[in-house]
Amino acid sequence: MESSTNKNSVQYLIRNPFSTLTYEEQIEIKQLGRPTPDLKGLVSISKKANKEYTRRFHVDTYKKHTWLCGCEVEQAVFCFPCLCFGNETSWTNRGVRHLGHLSSKIKKHQNSFDHLQNEVNLKVLGNGILSDKADKLHELEIQRHNEQIEKNRYILEKYLKCVQFCGKYNLPMKDFTKNNIKTPENNYISVMPGAVELCKGCDVSLRCYLEYSNSINWASTTIHDDLLDCIFLVARQKIISEIEMVQFVSIIVDGTTHVSSTVHLVILFRYELKGKPVERFWGFFKAANENDAESLAQTILSEVNSILNDAPYKLVAQSYGGAAVMSKVNVGIKEIHPYAYYMHCHAHQLHKELTQSISGNKEVQMFFSDLSDITEFFSNSPQRVAVLDGIVGKRASRTGCNFTRPSGTLNAVYMYRSEMMQCMNIIMGTSQQTSTIKQAGSINRLLSDSVFIQWSAVFNEIMPHIYSLHDNVETAALDESADERIPILVQQFEKQISYVRNQVTDIIEIASNLPDVNVKRNRLDEHCCNRSNHHYNNESRKLLAIEICNSLIDITKDRLEFTQHLTAVKLFQSEKYPVYTKKFPIHLLQCTDYCYPFFDKDRLKTELNVLYYRDDFRTLSGIIPTHQYILKNNMIDTFKEVILLLRILITVPPMTTGQQNSFSTLKRIKTCLENQMVEEKLNALTMINIESKMISDDIDFNKKVINMFSEMNDRCLDFKYKTK
C-alpha cells in the first residue's frame, strides 16, 4: 500500500496543497517524481450486447504518459503536474477510476491549456526566472524564520541565566513545601520565579513575551531538568577539551555527605592551565559496593579511562579521602597508570582522615557520636559552661573544639569526668526546659558508662599523637627538607602509637576500675558484637584497641609514603641557585628521574644549569612564578624539559594549605552539599556552583547549551536556525 507520509504521494499532495509547502519541499517532491504503483485493483466491468467486458489497468500506461501517476488508496490515476499546481478536474479531485474510453480521456486532458501550463511550471521549478522568484521567497522565509528563532533563543538565554544564577548561589529552583504548607522543616520556596520576575522588570521584550505567549510553560520541571542536563554536559565537554590540551592530570577522590545524609563519591581532576593549577569538579558517583576497593577502583577507572583514552602516562597523581579502603584503591589504578603515585593531599585533613579510618567499628562509632553530643550540649550554651567552671574552679577546656586539640572535648571528659557529672546534676535540678533535663540526664549516665569510659581512656592516649602528626606534617611540608622530615615524622608516630598499643591492657583495666563506673548500656549490647557474635567484653575491647593502633600505623605509612615530588620541588628553590651553579644537585635530579623516567635527563640537567646561572630566574620564588615567566617570554621550546617538570609539580596536589599552589575545591563542594536541599540533578547544580567561573569565562557556553537543548526531545518552540 502507498504510504501517505511520502511527500510525492497522491494522498500527501491532496492533504497538503503544493502551494503551501516550502520551496525546499517543492524541490524535494519534484526530485522524488510521480508515484507509479501497480494498480491491480483498478478494474472496470462493462456490458455490451449482453456481453460482459473486463478492463484492467496496465503499468505500461505510465511509460506512454510521463505526467500520469496513480494512488493505491483511491485505486485511481491522477495527473501529477495538475496535482502540484492545481486544476479543477477529475484528474486532481478523485482521480479517474473508470477505464472505459481511458485513451480519449487522457488525450483530452493532456491537450488542455491548464495541463500544459502545469507541466511547464513543474519542469521550470528550480530553474530560470521562476527559480529566482522562488529563491527570493525562500530567502525571505528563512529570514523570517531565523528572526523568530533569534527571539526564542534570546528568551531561552534569559531563562538559562536565571537557572545559572540559582545554581551558582545554591538557591532552590523548585518549591519543596508539602501540600503547599510551610513548616520549619519544609520551607524551601523556589527563588526561580522571583529571578524571572526581576529579569522581566528589566527587559521589556522578555516581559511582553512571557505575559502574552502561551506556547511554552517555562515553569515546567522538564524544562528545568533538560536545561540542567545540558549545562552539566556542556561543562563536561569543556573540561574534556581542557584535559586534552594539558600534558598531565591528577585525580582527587573523596566520600562526601549530602544534607540528606546520603554519601556520594566525588571525583575531581587537577591539572595545569595557562600556568596555574585548576581543580575541576567531574561528578558524583556510587560504586556497586562502596566498601570494596576493587569496586571503587573500577568506578574511578571507568571515568578516568574514558577521558585519558590511550594516554596511561598522563595521570601522575591520585589522592583519596574517606574510608580506609580508599587507600587500597591506588593499587588497581596504578596497574594501568604507572606514574599515578598515591599521595596525601591537603584537601584531606590528616587528623580527620585518621580519625575516620579507625571509626569503622560500631562501638567506636557510637563512642565518637556520644562524644559529639557532649560537645554540642556545652557549645550551645555559655551558661552550662559557667556551671562547669564554678565546679572545676577554672575554665575547663571548651567542649566546642570538636577534637581539634588534646585539650578539647576528649581531654575535658577524661580529666573532669566527676566534675562534669556534678554539673549535669545541677543543670537537671535547676533547668526549666524538659529537653535540657533529658540531655543532661543522658550525658550523666554516659559519663558513668564503662564502655564510654574505657574508650575515652584509650583515645585520650591516641588522639594527641594524631593531632601532633597533623600539625607537624603541615609545618614540615612547607620546609625545604620536607621530603626528609616527613618520613621521620611517620617513624616517630609509629613509635608513639606502638607504645600506646603496648599499654592498652593497663589503660582499659585502669579505666574499668575508676569510681562511679557502671556496666555498659543495653543498647550497646544489642549492636556491638565481635566476629564470633559474642558480646564485647574487656578482652575483646583490648584486641580491638590493638587493631586500631595497628591500622593507624599502616594507614599513616600508606598516606605519607610518597614524598619524592617534594624532592623535585627543591630543584626550583631560587635562594639556592647560587649554590647549585657551583655544585649541581645531582641527587635531586636522580630522584626526579627515578619517579618520572620519561625525561631527557641530560637535556633537563643542561636546562637547569642555564636556569640557575641567569639572574632573572633567581628573582623568581617557586614553581608557579618560574613556569609563568617561561610562558610569558615564549621560552617553552628552550626549556622544554624544565616546563615538563614544572607542569608535573603544579599538577600534583600539595600536601598542605600553606603551599603556593594549594586551594580546596573539595571543601567548596562539601559546603555546596551542605546547602543544597535536594538530590535531584545534584551533579548539574554542583557543577554550576563550583565551576561558575569556568562557565562565565566561556563566552559561547550559553550558546552551546541552547544548541544542545534544541536537539533534545520535541520542543513546543523551535530554536534551530535555517540556512540557505
C-alpha positions in Angstrom: 0.0 0.0 0.0 1.0 3.5 -0.7 2.4 5.4 2.3 0.6 8.7 2.8 3.7 10.1 4.5 5.7 10.1 1.3 5.8 13.6 0.1 5.3 12.7 -3.5 2.3 10.5 -2.8 -1.2 11.5 -4.1 -2.6 11.4 -0.6 0.1 13.7 0.8 -0.5 16.2 -2.1 -4.3 16.2 -1.6 -3.9 16.9 2.1 -1.1 19.4 1.7 -1.6 21.7 -1.2 1.6 22.2 -3.2 1.4 26.0 -2.9 1.5 25.8 0.9 4.7 23.8 1.0 8.2 25.4 1.4 10.5 25.8 -1.6 12.7 23.0 -0.3 9.8 20.7 0.0 8.6 21.5 -3.5 12.0 20.8 -5.0 12.2 17.6 -3.0 8.8 16.4 -4.4 9.9 17.2 -7.9 13.1 15.2 -7.4 11.1 12.3 -6.0 9.0 12.3 -9.1 5.4 10.9 -9.7 4.3 7.8 -7.9 3.6 4.9 -10.3 2.1 2.0 -8.2 0.8 -1.2 -9.9 -2.9 -0.6 -9.5 -4.0 -4.2 -9.6 -7.4 -3.3 -8.0 -8.3 -0.8 -10.8 -10.7 -2.9 -12.8 -13.7 -1.8 -14.9 -16.6 -4.1 -15.9 -19.0 -3.1 -18.7 -21.6 -4.8 -20.8 -22.4 -4.5 -24.5 -24.9 -6.6 -26.4 -25.4 -8.9 -23.4 -21.7 -9.5 -23.4 -19.5 -8.5 -20.3 -16.1 -6.8 -20.8 -13.4 -6.6 -18.1 -10.7 -3.9 -18.4 -7.6 -3.8 -16.2 -5.0 -1.1 -15.7 -1.6 -1.8 -17.1 1.6 -0.2 -15.7 2.8 0.3 -19.3 0.4 3.2 -19.4 2.8 5.2 -17.2 5.5 4.8 -19.8 3.3 6.2 -22.5 2.3 9.3 -20.5 5.0 10.8 -18.3 2.6 13.0 -16.4 0.4 10.1 -15.3 0.5 8.9 -11.6 -1.5 6.5 -9.5 -2.8 6.0 -6.0 -3.3 2.6 -4.4 -5.5 4.1 -1.7 -8.0 5.5 -4.1 -7.3 2.9 -6.8 -7.3 5.7 -9.4 -5.0 7.5 -11.8 -4.2 11.2 -11.5 -2.2 14.0 -13.3 1.0 14.7 -11.3 1.6 18.3 -12.6 -2.0 19.3 -12.0 -1.9 17.8 -8.5 1.0 20.0 -7.8 -0.1 23.3 -9.4 -3.9 22.9 -9.3 -6.6 22.1 -11.8 -10.3 21.6 -11.0 -10.8 18.4 -12.9 -11.4 14.8 -12.2 -7.6 14.2 -12.7 -6.9 16.1 -9.4 -10.0 15.6 -7.3 -10.9 11.9 -7.0 -8.9 10.6 -9.9 -10.0 8.5 -12.9 -11.4 5.2 -11.8 -13.4 4.0 -14.9 -11.1 2.6 -17.6 -13.7 2.9 -20.3 -12.6 5.3 -23.0 -9.4 6.0 -20.9 -7.3 6.8 -24.0 -9.7 9.5 -25.1 -9.8 10.9 -21.6 -6.0 11.0 -21.5 -5.8 12.7 -24.9 -8.4 15.3 -23.9 -6.6 16.2 -20.7 -3.1 16.3 -22.0 -4.1 18.7 -24.7 -5.8 21.1 -22.3 -4.3 24.6 -21.6 -4.2 24.1 -17.8 -2.4 20.8 -18.0 0.2 22.2 -20.4 0.7 25.2 -18.1 1.2 23.0 -15.1 3.6 20.8 -16.9 5.7 23.8 -17.8 5.5 25.1 -14.2 6.8 21.8 -12.9 9.6 21.5 -15.3 10.9 25.0 -14.7 10.6 24.7 -10.9 14.0 25.4 -9.6 15.3 26.9 -12.9 15.3 30.3 -14.6 13.2 33.4 -13.7 10.7 31.4 -11.6 13.5 30.0 -9.7 14.9 33.4 -8.9 11.5 34.5 -7.6 11.2 31.3 -5.6 14.7 31.8 -4.3 13.8 35.3 -3.1 10.7 33.9 -1.4 12.8 31.2 0.1 15.3 33.7 1.4 12.5 35.8 2.9 11.0 32.7 4.5 14.4 31.8 6.0 14.9 35.4 7.2 11.5 35.5 9.0 12.1 32.0 10.5 15.5 33.0 11.8 14.2 36.2 13.2 11.7 34.2 15.2 14.4 31.8 16.3 16.5 34.7 17.4 13.7 35.8 19.7 13.1 32.3 21.0 16.8 31.8 21.8 17.0 35.3 23.4 14.2 34.3 25.8 15.7 30.9 26.4 19.1 32.5 27.2 17.5 34.9 29.7 15.8 31.9 31.4 19.0 30.0 31.3 20.8 32.8 33.1 18.1 32.6 35.8 18.8 28.9 36.2 22.5 29.5 36.4 22.0 32.3 39.0 20.0 30.0 41.3 22.6 27.2 40.8 25.6 29.4 41.4 24.2 30.6 44.8 22.6 27.4 45.9 19.1 28.9 45.6 16.1 26.5 45.2 14.5 26.4 41.8 11.5 24.3 42.8 9.1 24.5 45.8 9.7 21.9 48.4 6.7 22.6 50.7 4.5 19.7 51.3 0.9 20.2 50.2 1.7 23.9 49.9 2.0 24.1 53.7 5.1 25.9 55.1 6.8 24.2 58.0 10.2 24.9 59.7 11.5 21.6 58.2 10.0 22.2 54.8 10.2 25.9 53.9 12.3 26.0 50.8 10.4 28.3 48.4 11.6 28.5 44.9 13.7 31.6 44.1 13.4 30.9 40.3 10.1 32.7 39.8 11.5 35.7 41.6 14.6 35.7 39.4 12.4 35.6 36.3 10.2 38.4 37.6 13.3 40.5 38.2 14.5 40.0 34.6 11.0 40.8 33.3 11.2 44.1 35.2 14.5 45.0 33.5 13.6 43.6 30.0 10.5 44.8 28.1 10.7 42.2 25.4 11.0 39.4 27.9 8.1 40.7 29.9 5.9 41.0 26.8 6.8 37.6 25.6 6.1 35.8 28.9 2.9 37.7 29.5 1.3 37.2 26.1 2.8 33.8 24.9 1.3 30.5 25.9 3.4 28.4 23.6 5.6 27.0 26.3 5.4 26.5 30.0 8.7 27.9 31.4 7.9 26.7 34.9 7.8 23.1 33.6 10.0 20.6 35.5 11.0 19.1 32.2 12.4 22.5 31.0 14.4 22.9 34.2 15.8 19.4 34.2 16.7 19.5 30.5 18.5 22.8 30.9 20.4 21.5 33.9 21.4 18.3 32.0 22.6 20.4 29.1 24.6 22.7 31.4 26.3 19.7 33.0 27.1 18.0 29.7 28.5 21.2 28.1 30.6 21.9 31.2 32.0 18.4 31.0 32.8 18.9 27.3 34.7 22.0 28.3 36.7 20.1 31.0 37.4 17.3 28.5 38.7 19.8 25.9 41.0 21.3 28.6 42.3 17.9 29.6 43.1 17.1 26.0 45.3 20.2 25.8 47.3 19.5 29.0 50.2 17.1 29.5 49.4 15.8 33.0 46.4 15.2 35.2 45.9 14.1 38.8 42.7 12.9 40.5 41.3 13.7 43.9 38.6 11.4 45.2 36.6 11.6 48.5 33.4 10.5 50.1 31.1 13.4 50.6 27.8 13.6 52.6 24.7 15.4 51.3 22.5 17.3 53.7 20.1 14.3 53.4 22.8 12.1 54.9 23.4 10.4 51.5 27.1 9.6 50.9 28.4 10.3 47.4 31.8 9.6 45.8 33.1 12.8 44.3 35.9 12.9 41.6 38.0 16.0 40.8 40.6 16.5 38.1 43.6 18.7 38.8 45.9 20.0 36.0 47.9 23.0 34.9 46.1 25.5 32.7 47.8 28.7 31.5 50.5 28.4 34.1 48.1 27.9 37.0 46.7 24.8 38.7 42.9 24.2 38.4 40.7 21.6 40.0 37.6 20.7 38.1 34.5 19.0 39.6 33.7 16.0 37.4 30.8 14.5 39.2 29.3 12.3 42.0 29.2 8.6 41.7 28.2 5.4 43.5 30.2 2.2 43.4 28.4 -1.2 43.3 30.0 -1.9 46.7 31.2 1.2 48.5 33.2 -0.8 51.0 35.1 -2.8 48.4 38.4 -1.5 47.0 38.0 -3.3 43.7 34.5 -1.9 43.1 35.7 1.6 43.9 38.7 1.2 41.6 36.5 0.1 38.7 34.2 3.1 39.2 37.1 5.5 39.2 38.9 3.8 36.3 35.7 3.9 34.1 35.7 7.7 34.4 39.4 8.3 34.1 39.9 5.9 31.2 37.0 7.4 29.2 38.9 10.8 29.3 42.5 9.9 29.1 41.8 7.2 26.4 45.2 5.8 25.3 47.4 8.1 27.5 48.1 6.0 30.6 51.2 8.1 31.4 49.2 11.3 31.7 47.9 10.5 35.2 50.7 11.5 37.6 49.0 11.5 41.0 46.0 10.1 42.9 44.7 11.2 46.3 41.9 9.7 48.3 39.9 10.5 51.4 37.1 8.9 53.3 37.1 5.2 54.3 40.3 3.3 54.9 39.6 1.1 51.9 40.2 4.1 49.7 43.9 3.9 50.3 43.9 0.4 48.7 42.2 1.7 45.5 45.5 3.1 44.3 46.9 -0.3 43.5 44.2 -1.0 40.9 44.7 2.5 39.4 48.5 2.2 39.3 48.4 -1.1 37.3 47.0 0.9 34.4 48.6 4.3 35.1 52.1 3.5 36.2 53.0 7.1 37.2 49.8 7.7 39.2 51.5 7.9 42.6 49.3 7.7 45.6 49.9 10.7 47.9 48.3 12.7 50.7 46.5 15.9 49.6 45.8 18.9 51.8 42.1 18.7 50.8 42.0 15.5 53.0 42.9 16.8 56.5 45.2 14.3 58.0 43.8 14.2 61.6 40.2 13.8 60.2 41.2 11.0 57.8 43.0 9.1 60.5 40.1 9.5 62.9 37.6 8.4 60.3 39.7 5.4 59.4 39.5 4.0 63.0 35.8 4.6 63.3 34.6 1.7 61.3 33.6 -0.4 64.3 30.1 0.1 65.6 31.1 0.5 69.2 33.8 3.1 68.2 31.3 5.0 66.0 28.9 5.2 68.9 31.7 6.5 71.2 32.5 9.4 68.9 28.8 10.1 68.4 28.3 10.3 72.1 31.3 12.5 72.5 29.9 14.9 69.9 26.7 15.1 71.9 28.6 16.4 74.8 30.4 18.9 72.5 27.0 20.1 71.2 25.5 20.3 74.7 28.1 22.7 76.0 28.9 24.7 72.9 25.3 25.8 72.5 25.1 27.3 76.0 27.7 29.6 77.8 25.5 29.2 80.9 26.3 25.4 81.1 30.0 26.1 80.7 29.7 28.6 83.5 28.3 26.0 85.8 31.1 23.6 85.0 33.6 26.5 85.5 32.3 27.0 89.0 32.8 23.4 89.9 36.2 23.0 88.4 37.4 26.3 89.8 38.9 27.4 86.5 37.8 27.5 82.9 37.5 23.9 81.7 38.5 23.1 78.2 35.9 24.5 75.9 34.0 21.5 74.6 33.1 23.0 71.3 36.6 22.3 69.9 35.4 19.1 68.3 38.6 17.1 69.0 40.9 19.6 67.3 43.3 19.6 70.2 44.1 17.2 73.1 42.7 19.9 75.4 39.3 19.7 73.7 36.2 17.6 74.5 38.0 14.3 74.8 40.5 15.7 77.3 37.8 17.5 79.2 35.7 14.4 79.6 38.7 12.3 80.7 40.2 14.9 83.1 36.9 16.4 84.6 34.5 13.4 84.5 33.4 13.7 88.1 33.1 17.4 87.9 31.0 17.1 84.7 28.7 14.6 86.4 28.1 17.2 89.2 27.5 19.8 86.6 24.8 17.6 85.0 23.1 17.1 88.4 23.0 20.8 89.0 21.6 21.5 85.5 18.9 18.8 85.9 17.9 20.4 89.3 17.8 24.0 88.1 16.7 23.9 84.4 13.1 24.6 83.5 13.5 23.1 80.0 12.5 19.4 79.5 14.9 18.9 76.6 17.8 20.3 78.6 17.0 18.0 81.6 16.8 15.0 79.2 20.2 15.8 77.6 21.9 16.4 81.0 20.5 13.1 82.3 21.7 11.2 79.2 25.2 12.7 79.5 25.2 11.9 83.2 24.5 8.2 82.5 27.1 8.3 79.7 29.8 9.6 82.0 29.4 6.6 84.2 29.2 4.0 81.4 32.1 1.5 81.5 32.3 1.2 77.6 32.4 5.0 77.2 35.0 5.5 79.9 37.2 2.8 78.5 37.2 4.2 75.0 37.7 7.8 76.3 40.8 6.5 78.1 42.2 4.8 75.0 41.6 7.7 72.7 42.8 10.2 75.2 46.2 8.5 74.6 45.8 8.1 70.8 44.3 11.4 69.7 47.1 13.8 70.9 49.6 11.9 68.7 47.2 12.2 65.7 46.8 15.9 66.1 50.6 16.3 66.7 51.3 14.4 63.5 48.9 16.6 61.6 50.5 19.8 62.9 54.0 18.5 62.2 53.2 17.4 58.7 51.6 20.8 57.9 54.7 22.5 59.1 57.2 20.1 57.5 55.5 20.3 54.1 56.5 24.0 54.0 60.1 23.3 54.9 62.8 22.9 52.3 63.7 19.5 53.7 60.1 18.2 53.7 61.0 15.1 51.8 63.4 14.1 54.6 61.4 15.3 57.6 58.0 13.7 56.8 59.4 10.1 56.8 61.0 10.8 60.2 57.6 12.1 61.5 56.0 8.9 60.3 58.6 6.8 62.2 58.0 8.9 65.3 54.3 8.4 65.1 54.7 4.7 64.6 56.8 4.5 67.9 54.2 6.6 69.8 51.2 4.5 68.7 53.2 1.3 69.3 53.8 2.4 72.8 50.1 3.1 73.3 49.3 -0.3 71.8 51.6 -2.0 74.3 49.8 -0.1 77.2 46.3 -0.9 76.0 45.7 -3.6 78.7 46.7 -1.3 81.5 44.7 1.6 80.1 41.5 -0.3 79.9 41.9 -2.0 83.3 42.5 1.3 85.0 39.5 2.9 83.3 37.3 -0.1 84.3 38.2 0.4 88.0 37.5 4.1 88.2 34.9 5.2 90.7 31.3 5.7 89.6 31.7 3.4 86.6 28.6 1.2 85.8 28.2 -1.6 83.3 27.7 -0.8 79.7 24.3 0.1 78.5 21.9 -2.4 76.9 21.8 -0.5 73.6 25.5 -1.2 73.2 24.9 -4.9 73.9 22.3 -5.0 71.2 24.6 -3.5 68.5 28.1 -4.4 69.3 29.3 -7.9 68.7 32.6 -9.4 67.9 33.4 -11.6 64.9 32.2 -14.7 66.8 28.9 -13.0 67.5 29.6 -12.8 71.3 29.1 -9.6 73.2 32.1 -7.3 73.7 33.9 -7.6 77.0 37.1 -6.1 78.2 39.3 -8.7 76.5 37.7 -8.2 73.1 37.8 -4.4 73.5 41.6 -4.7 74.2 42.0 -6.7 71.0 40.0 -4.0 69.1 42.1 -1.2 70.6 45.3 -3.0 69.5 43.8 -3.5 66.0 43.0 0.2 65.9 46.6 1.1 66.7 48.0 -1.2 64.0 45.5 0.2 61.5 46.6 3.8 62.3 50.3 2.9 61.7 49.5 1.2 58.4 47.3 3.9 57.1 49.8 6.6 58.0 52.5 4.8 56.2 50.4 4.4 53.1 49.2 8.0 53.0 52.6 9.6 53.6 54.8 7.1 51.8 55.3 9.0 48.5 57.2 12.3 49.1 59.6 12.3 46.1 57.7 15.1 44.4 58.8 17.3 47.3 62.4 16.4 46.4 61.8 17.6 42.8 60.5 20.9 44.2 63.9 21.6 45.7 65.3 22.0 42.2 63.4 25.3 42.0 64.4 26.9 45.3 65.7 30.2 43.9 67.6 31.1 47.1 69.9 28.0 46.4 70.6 28.8 42.8 74.0 30.4 43.5 75.0 27.2 45.3 73.6 25.0 42.5 75.7 26.8 40.0 78.8 25.7 41.8 77.7 22.2 42.6 74.8 20.8 40.7 72.2 18.9 42.9 72.7 15.7 41.0 71.0 13.6 43.8 67.8 15.7 43.4 67.9 15.1 39.6 68.4 11.4 40.1 65.4 11.1 42.5 63.2 13.0 40.0 64.4 10.8 37.1 63.6 7.7 39.2 60.0 8.8 39.7 59.5 10.1 36.2 61.9 8.3 33.8 60.4 9.8 30.7 62.6 12.9 30.9 65.6 13.5 28.7 67.9 13.6 31.7 70.9 15.2 30.1 68.8 17.9 28.4 67.0 18.6 31.8 70.3 19.0 33.6 71.6 21.5 30.9 68.3 23.5 31.1 68.5 23.6 34.9 72.1 24.8 34.7 71.1 27.7 32.4 68.2 28.5 34.7 70.5 28.5 37.8 73.1 30.7 36.1 70.7 33.5 35.0 69.9 36.4 37.4 66.4 36.9 36.1 65.4 33.4 37.3 67.0 34.0 40.7 64.3 36.6 41.4 61.5 34.1 40.9 60.3 32.2 44.0 58.6 28.9 43.5 57.4 26.7 40.7 54.4 28.8 39.5 56.3 32.1 39.0 59.0 30.2 37.2 56.5 28.5 34.9 54.7 31.7 34.2 57.9 33.5 33.4 58.9 30.9 30.9 55.4 31.2 29.3 55.4 35.0 29.3 58.8 35.1 27.4 57.9 32.4 25.0 60.7 30.1 26.1 58.8 26.8 26.1 61.0 25.3 23.3 64.1 26.5 25.1 63.2 24.9 28.5 61.0 22.1 27.1 62.2 19.6 29.8 62.0 22.1 32.7 58.5 23.1 31.6 57.5 19.5 31.6 58.7 19.0 35.2 57.1 22.2 36.3 53.8 21.1 34.9 54.0 17.8 36.8 54.7 19.7 40.1 51.8 22.1 39.5 49.5 19.1 38.7 50.5 17.1 41.8 48.2 18.1 44.7 50.0 19.9 47.6 50.3 18.3 51.0 49.4 21.5 53.0 47.3 24.6 52.6 50.4 26.8 53.1 51.9 25.8 49.7 51.6 28.3 46.8 49.6 26.0 44.6 47.1 25.0 47.3 43.3 25.7 47.2 40.5 23.4 48.2 37.8 22.8 45.6 36.8 19.7 47.6 36.0 21.9 50.6 33.8 24.1 48.4 32.0 21.0 47.2 31.3 19.9 50.7 30.0 23.3 51.6 27.8 23.2 48.5 26.3 19.8 49.5 25.5 21.2 53.0 23.5 24.0 51.4 21.9 22.0 48.6 18.4 20.8 49.7 17.6 18.2 47.1 19.5 15.4 45.4 17.8 15.7 42.0 20.2 16.9 39.3 22.8 17.2 42.1 25.7 16.8 39.5 24.4 19.7 37.4 23.7 22.0 40.4 27.1 21.4 41.9 28.8 21.9 38.5 27.1 25.4 38.2 28.1 26.3 41.7 31.7 25.0 41.7 32.6 25.8 38.1 30.8 29.1 37.8 34.0 30.9 36.7 34.8 28.4 34.0 31.2 28.8 32.7 31.2 32.6 32.8 34.7 32.7 31.1 33.4 30.7 28.1 31.5 33.3 26.0 29.9 30.6 23.9 28.8 28.5 26.9 25.1 29.5 26.8 25.1 29.2 23.0 26.3 25.6 23.3 23.7 24.8 26.0 20.9 26.2 23.8 22.1 24.2 20.8 22.1 21.0 22.8 18.8 21.9 24.4 17.2 22.5 21.0 18.2 18.9 19.9 16.6 17.3 23.0 13.0 15.9 22.6 10.3 17.6 20.7 10.0 21.3 21.6 6.9 23.5 21.6 9.2 26.3 20.4 11.7 25.9 17.6 15.3 27.0 18.5 17.1 25.9 15.3 18.2 28.3 12.6 17.7 27.6 8.9 20.4 28.1 6.3 20.0 28.8 2.6 
